[in-house]
Amino acid sequence: MSKFDRITVNPAILGGQPTIRNMRLTVRRVVEAVALYPDQDELRAEYPELTPEDIRQALEFAACNLDDQIVAMEAAA
């Protein structure tokens, strides 16, 4: 099993952005949803198609791809 077996990149889906299991749901959107819905029940209600493993892999994938970049706070706002 691949470390990110639920993260897919397909040029025909959302321009090749990393998605969850070839769905039209990007890793970025999952990370945003985790921030918007800190209550897991609300998150599951809003995105019932996501499994806990989908969410875990999306967060880990995003963290791995930050690549220790320095982001200026004014740019992050």
Secondary structure, DSSP 8 states (H G I E B T S, - for coil): --TTTTEE--TTSGGG--EETTSS-BHHHHHHHHHH--SHHHHHHH-TT--HHHHHHHHHHHHHTSTT----HHHH-
